[in-house]
Amino acid sequence: MERRERTCVVCDDTKHQDEFPSTEEVSSHRHGADVCRDCYINHIEVEIDSKQWNEVACPECMTTLSFHEVKSLTNDESFAKYERACVRATLSADPDFRHCLSATCSSGQLHSGGSGEPIFRCEECGYKHCVVCETNWHEDQTCEEFQATRQLSLNAEDEKSQQEVEKISKPCPQCHVRIEKIGGCDGMTCQ
């Protein structure tokens, strides 16, 4: 008589053989599944949340799971997340595809104009951004003017930060690195 129960190597529970993935469900492996379906699902959920979509692996041998295997060995919610990541990666590989930069939109579309047509207008939400500068659309400014204005602003911020550092610190007498005394005695040693 064939043995109908097995022990899961993850949870160490003895379960009916039907509670383990079939060899068709783990077809890319050279081994049977010694991890029960529940533990497999939990493992894949963690993999989807912590790795790239194409790095989701078997809990036993770390073989990368195929699209079909992930689909058959996980729940609908996790598979939907996996599938979105797969589609997003595939679309991102197309140099003409752009994701909408709006914080409230997850759409994207082809924008084949490149730098010759720098305005990206999302068909989903209407948000506009510059595909050259990869920032909000800079109305009434060319990319060069925007970049120059942005650099001036960054330089002004740097200058302001430097002035603040000089106000609250003094140079080390030995190495001249700016230091700030927060507490303790007046003695210090330079490292």
BAMARLO-512788 format. One record per residue (C-alpha): residue number from 1; x, y, z. Coordinates in pm, 1 decimal. Layout:
# BAMARLO-512788
+-----+----------+----------+----------+
|   i |       xx |       yy |       zz |
+-----+----------+----------+----------+
| NUM |        X |        Y |        Z |
...
+-----+----------+----------+----------+
# end
This chain:
# BAMARLO-512788
+-----+----------+----------+----------+
|   i |       xx |       yy |       zz |
+-----+----------+----------+----------+
|   1 |      0.0 |      0.0 |      0.0 |
|   2 |    128.8 |    346.2 |    -94.7 |
|   3 |    217.9 |    588.4 |    183.0 |
|   4 |    -42.1 |    869.3 |    188.2 |
|   5 |    114.4 |   1092.3 |    455.2 |
|   6 |    434.5 |   1292.6 |    451.5 |
|   7 |    610.8 |   1535.9 |    681.4 |
|   8 |    673.8 |   1892.9 |    567.5 |
|   9 |   1040.9 |   1990.9 |    605.2 |
|  10 |    940.7 |   2348.1 |    697.4 |
|  11 |    656.8 |   2320.1 |    949.5 |
|  12 |    736.6 |   1959.5 |   1050.1 |
|  13 |    365.5 |   1868.6 |   1034.9 |
|  14 |    255.2 |   1531.9 |    901.3 |
|  15 |      3.3 |   1592.1 |    627.0 |
|  16 |   -180.9 |   1401.2 |    359.5 |
|  17 |      7.2 |   1371.4 |     30.8 |
|  18 |   -260.8 |   1586.1 |   -141.1 |
|  19 |   -147.2 |   1880.8 |     74.5 |
|  20 |    188.9 |   1887.9 |   -106.5 |
|  21 |    249.0 |   2032.2 |   -455.2 |
|  22 |    236.2 |   1777.2 |   -735.3 |
|  23 |    532.4 |   1710.6 |   -963.4 |
|  24 |    350.0 |   1901.6 |  -1240.5 |
|  25 |    330.1 |   2208.4 |  -1017.1 |
|  26 |    707.0 |   2201.5 |   -955.1 |
|  27 |    805.7 |   2083.2 |  -1300.3 |
|  28 |   1136.4 |   2273.9 |  -1319.8 |
|  29 |   1280.3 |   2081.7 |  -1024.7 |
|  30 |   1463.3 |   1752.3 |  -1006.1 |
|  31 |   1300.0 |   1669.9 |   -674.9 |
|  32 |    951.2 |   1623.9 |   -542.0 |
|  33 |    809.8 |   1881.4 |   -307.4 |
|  34 |    886.3 |   1809.4 |     56.7 |
|  35 |    730.5 |   2141.7 |    157.4 |
|  36 |    354.5 |   2144.3 |    209.3 |
|  37 |    133.7 |   2370.1 |      0.1 |
|  38 |     66.4 |   2611.1 |    292.9 |
|  39 |    439.8 |   2657.8 |    359.0 |
|  40 |    505.2 |   2690.8 |    -14.8 |
|  41 |    243.6 |   2967.9 |    -37.1 |
|  42 |    393.5 |   3150.4 |    263.9 |
|  43 |    743.7 |   3117.9 |    119.5 |
|  44 |    639.5 |   3254.5 |   -220.3 |
|  45 |    457.1 |   3548.7 |    -56.1 |
|  46 |    778.8 |   3643.7 |    126.2 |
|  47 |    982.9 |   3598.3 |   -192.9 |
|  48 |    746.0 |   3823.3 |   -390.8 |
|  49 |    762.6 |   4092.5 |   -122.3 |
|  50 |   1140.0 |   4080.7 |    -79.2 |
|  51 |   1289.2 |   3999.0 |   -419.9 |
|  52 |   1265.5 |   4093.5 |   -783.8 |
|  53 |    983.4 |   3916.1 |   -968.2 |
|  54 |   1231.1 |   3696.3 |  -1159.7 |
|  55 |   1413.5 |   3581.1 |   -842.8 |
|  56 |   1124.1 |   3399.5 |   -671.9 |
|  57 |   1274.8 |   3061.9 |   -581.1 |
|  58 |   1189.7 |   2717.0 |   -449.4 |
|  59 |   1210.3 |   2692.0 |    -69.2 |
|  60 |   1411.2 |   2369.4 |    -94.2 |
|  61 |   1668.9 |   2411.2 |   -368.8 |
|  62 |   1654.4 |   2783.1 |   -455.8 |
|  63 |   1577.0 |   2707.6 |   -823.3 |
|  64 |   1398.7 |   3007.7 |   -971.2 |
|  65 |   1029.4 |   2929.7 |  -1011.7 |
|  66 |    863.3 |   2973.1 |  -1349.5 |
|  67 |    561.7 |   3197.4 |  -1407.2 |
|  68 |    340.4 |   2885.7 |  -1424.7 |
|  69 |    482.5 |   2747.4 |  -1098.7 |
|  70 |    426.6 |   3073.8 |   -910.6 |
|  71 |     72.3 |   3089.5 |  -1046.3 |
|  72 |    -11.6 |   2734.0 |   -940.0 |
|  73 |    162.6 |   2751.4 |   -601.1 |
|  74 |     36.2 |   3076.8 |   -454.9 |
|  75 |   -287.0 |   3257.4 |   -376.8 |
|  76 |   -463.5 |   3505.8 |   -606.0 |
|  77 |   -350.0 |   3817.1 |   -416.0 |
|  78 |     19.4 |   3723.9 |   -418.5 |
|  79 |      5.4 |   3613.2 |   -780.3 |
|  80 |   -153.5 |   3944.5 |   -881.2 |
|  81 |    133.9 |   4130.1 |   -711.3 |
|  82 |    386.4 |   3901.9 |   -886.5 |
|  83 |    216.5 |   3951.7 |  -1223.4 |
|  84 |    212.5 |   4332.6 |  -1183.4 |
|  85 |    586.5 |   4327.5 |  -1110.4 |
|  86 |    645.2 |   4105.4 |  -1413.9 |
|  87 |    445.8 |   4334.4 |  -1643.1 |
|  88 |    612.3 |   4646.2 |  -1501.2 |
|  89 |    960.2 |   4499.9 |  -1559.7 |
|  90 |    871.3 |   4394.4 |  -1913.7 |
|  91 |    733.8 |   4738.4 |  -1999.1 |
|  92 |   1030.2 |   4914.4 |  -1837.6 |
|  93 |   1261.7 |   4724.4 |  -2070.8 |
|  94 |   1107.2 |   4915.4 |  -2364.6 |
|  95 |   1301.0 |   5243.5 |  -2400.0 |
|  96 |    988.7 |   5420.6 |  -2527.3 |
|  97 |    776.5 |   5323.7 |  -2225.5 |
|  98 |    735.7 |   5579.8 |  -1948.7 |
|  99 |    568.7 |   5544.2 |  -1610.8 |
| 100 |    356.7 |   5835.5 |  -1491.8 |
| 101 |    548.6 |   6033.0 |  -1226.2 |
| 102 |    234.1 |   6142.8 |  -1043.2 |
| 103 |    227.9 |   6015.1 |   -684.5 |
| 104 |   -137.5 |   5920.1 |   -723.8 |
| 105 |   -111.1 |   5731.6 |  -1055.4 |
| 106 |     43.1 |   5394.1 |  -1134.1 |
| 107 |    -16.6 |   5409.2 |  -1507.9 |
| 108 |    229.4 |   5435.8 |  -1792.3 |
| 109 |    237.9 |   5438.9 |  -2170.1 |
| 110 |    460.1 |   5449.3 |  -2475.7 |
| 111 |    621.2 |   5785.6 |  -2548.8 |
| 112 |    817.0 |   5748.7 |  -2868.3 |
| 113 |    894.0 |   6119.5 |  -2918.2 |
| 114 |   1206.9 |   6108.8 |  -2701.3 |
| 115 |   1383.3 |   6438.5 |  -2632.7 |
| 116 |   1232.7 |   6585.5 |  -2951.2 |
| 117 |    892.5 |   6576.0 |  -2779.1 |
| 118 |    981.4 |   6612.1 |  -2410.8 |
| 119 |    628.4 |   6650.9 |  -2270.8 |
| 120 |    483.0 |   6325.9 |  -2140.2 |
| 121 |    109.9 |   6357.1 |  -2072.5 |
| 122 |    -41.2 |   6060.1 |  -1891.8 |
| 123 |   -351.6 |   5932.7 |  -2070.4 |
| 124 |   -485.2 |   5800.4 |  -1739.6 |
| 125 |   -460.0 |   6108.5 |  -1513.8 |
| 126 |   -339.6 |   6394.6 |  -1737.9 |
| 127 |    -21.1 |   6455.9 |  -1536.6 |
| 128 |    260.7 |   6611.3 |  -1738.4 |
| 129 |    632.2 |   6558.8 |  -1689.8 |
| 130 |    948.7 |   6614.8 |  -1888.7 |
| 131 |   1105.6 |   6296.3 |  -2027.5 |
| 132 |   1443.9 |   6469.3 |  -2060.4 |
| 133 |   1465.0 |   6609.3 |  -1705.2 |
| 134 |   1250.6 |   6329.9 |  -1550.9 |
| 135 |   1064.2 |   6581.5 |  -1337.3 |
| 136 |    739.2 |   6780.6 |  -1340.1 |
| 137 |    681.3 |   6964.4 |  -1665.3 |
| 138 |    859.5 |   7298.5 |  -1649.6 |
| 139 |    607.1 |   7533.9 |  -1808.5 |
| 140 |    752.3 |   7827.6 |  -2005.4 |
| 141 |   1111.9 |   7698.3 |  -1972.0 |
| 142 |   1331.0 |   7492.9 |  -2199.7 |
| 143 |   1512.9 |   7196.6 |  -2043.8 |
| 144 |   1836.3 |   7398.8 |  -2042.6 |
| 145 |   1669.6 |   7692.7 |  -1864.5 |
| 146 |   1507.2 |   7458.8 |  -1613.1 |
| 147 |   1836.4 |   7279.3 |  -1541.5 |
| 148 |   2017.5 |   7613.5 |  -1498.7 |
| 149 |   1746.9 |   7739.5 |  -1259.0 |
| 150 |   1755.9 |   7411.2 |  -1071.1 |
| 151 |   2136.3 |   7426.2 |  -1040.8 |
| 152 |   2117.0 |   7783.4 |   -907.9 |
| 153 |   1863.5 |   7669.0 |   -651.5 |
| 154 |   2083.1 |   7374.5 |   -548.0 |
| 155 |   2386.5 |   7603.2 |   -522.9 |
| 156 |   2187.3 |   7847.0 |   -305.9 |
| 157 |   2080.6 |   7558.9 |    -79.2 |
| 158 |   2440.7 |   7438.5 |    -54.5 |
| 159 |   2557.9 |   7789.7 |     34.6 |
| 160 |   2285.6 |   7822.2 |    298.3 |
| 161 |   2384.3 |   7482.9 |    447.3 |
| 162 |   2751.0 |   7580.9 |    452.9 |
| 163 |   2666.8 |   7907.1 |    632.7 |
| 164 |   2464.9 |   7714.8 |    893.1 |
| 165 |   2751.7 |   7467.7 |    947.0 |
| 166 |   2993.1 |   7759.5 |    996.1 |
| 167 |   2754.4 |   7921.0 |   1247.0 |
| 168 |   2721.3 |   7613.2 |   1469.9 |
| 169 |   3069.7 |   7463.4 |   1437.5 |
| 170 |   3437.4 |   7553.2 |   1442.3 |
| 171 |   3740.9 |   7400.5 |   1271.7 |
| 172 |   3948.3 |   7142.3 |   1455.1 |
| 173 |   4282.8 |   7308.1 |   1540.9 |
| 174 |   4474.6 |   7009.0 |   1401.9 |
| 175 |   4288.3 |   6875.8 |   1095.5 |
| 176 |   4052.8 |   7170.6 |   1027.6 |
| 177 |   3745.3 |   6949.9 |    989.3 |
| 178 |   3435.5 |   7134.4 |   1112.9 |
| 179 |   3327.5 |   7009.3 |   1456.5 |
| 180 |   3043.4 |   7093.5 |   1693.5 |
| 181 |   3062.2 |   7064.4 |   2069.9 |
| 182 |   2746.0 |   6909.9 |   2205.7 |
| 183 |   2846.5 |   6850.1 |   2564.8 |
| 184 |   3115.1 |   6728.7 |   2800.5 |
| 185 |   3448.1 |   6885.9 |   2887.6 |
| 186 |   3644.2 |   7133.3 |   2676.0 |
| 187 |   3921.0 |   6882.3 |   2596.4 |
| 188 |   3923.3 |   6694.0 |   2267.0 |
| 189 |   4154.6 |   6475.6 |   2067.6 |
| 190 |   4177.1 |   6470.8 |   1690.1 |
| 191 |   4158.7 |   6128.3 |   1532.3 |
+-----+----------+----------+----------+
# end
